[in-house]
Amino acid sequence: PGGQPVKVTDSATYFVSTRNLKVWFPIQKGVLKRTVDHVKAVDGVSLEIRKGHSLGVVGESGSGKSTLGLALLRLIKSEGEIQFGDVYLDALNQKQITPIRKAMQIVFQDPFGSLSPRMTVEQIVSEGLEIHKLEKEENREEQIVQVLKEVDLDPELRHRYPHEFSGGQRQRIAIARALVLKPSFLVLDEPTSSLDRSVQSQVLELLRNLQKKHNLTYLFISHDLKIIQALCHDIIVMKDGIALEAGPTAKIMNNPQNPYTKALLKAAF
């Protein structure tokens, strides 16, 4: 996929950050289920993302990159500091974090798996509005029509079901579902990996346009450095739960320091 990340300034303030973030899953054995060790899915990762910027998290399967995204949104338990704007998410309980959830959304890898086959597009996109009680019922349809236009889908198709759409269209539905809540931060977990190259390019172009229009901040998870290069201003390279290398995209691409990063680059290009 071609294209360049959205033009940004380095004067933008830091908007999302973590300090020494850890997600360890216990390995339990015996009748008493004693913890004998841990799977260190995320092991002391620190990161910073500026407002309106994209951070790419790259690594092979099992590197911990998806777990990092879930932990950032407090969708799984973690240790360490998570800051979102002026709020420390790690200090909040579930009740306190609920009102903030609409500002932080996730788009998953498999749109067919993450969209209910029994719900129409309209029902899928409006679900978040109902949960967060954001719009009066009479205004919801207008919101849904608007957001479907934003992701380049014909609003007339909103009464259809996911199986009636192509993979690229389904991913647009998933993006619309997140976007309708007017979030400021999106975690994009391999959103283009199940699509062919031409459709990938279209979805990346859409994400760039949405970022520019709404000043969105992205955490973009991928195993593909070509895609990261087309969207992200900065990169973190992960392996076995650890951040091996981090920095501006151009710097990492042109002068990788870690052998693992060099291997990923060789595989991508």
Secondary structure, 3 states (H helix, E strand, C coil): CCCCCCCCCCCCCEEEEEEEEEEEEEEEECCCCEEEEEEEEEEEEEEEEECCCEEEEECCCCCCHHHHHHHHCCCCCCEEEEEECCEEHHHCCHHHHHHHHHHEEEECCCHHHHCCCCCCHHHHHHHHHHHCCCCCHHHHHHHHHHHHHHCCCCHHHCCCCHHHCCHHHHHHHHHHHHHCCCCCEEEEECCCCCCCHHHHHHHHHHHHHHHHHHCCEEEEEECCHHHHHHHCCEEEEEECCEEEEEEEHHHHHHCCCCHHHHHHHHHHC
